[in-house]
């Protein structure tokens, strides 16, 4: 659904802190902190996750899953597989 890294990146793109995300989503600050401190996919109550995702979406964030195309038109950042390092010739 959403990873901790996506949450942190979304906040960075919006220029908001954890407290502001908590206010936008109606979720407590400690819950936002716990969500962002998790590894990989954020786990929690589905209703709570939905509130955060909806708040980010309303603020203009498009969350993109693995191998999913993006249909947005704004600027953004997306992970891709790193390019293998080229061997150096001597």
Buried (B, 14 or more C-beta within 10 A) or exposed (E): BBBBBBBBBBBEBBEBEBEBBBBBBEBEBEBBEBBBEBEEEBEBEEEBBBBBBEBBEEBEBBBBEEEEEEEEEEEEEEEEEEEEEEEEEE
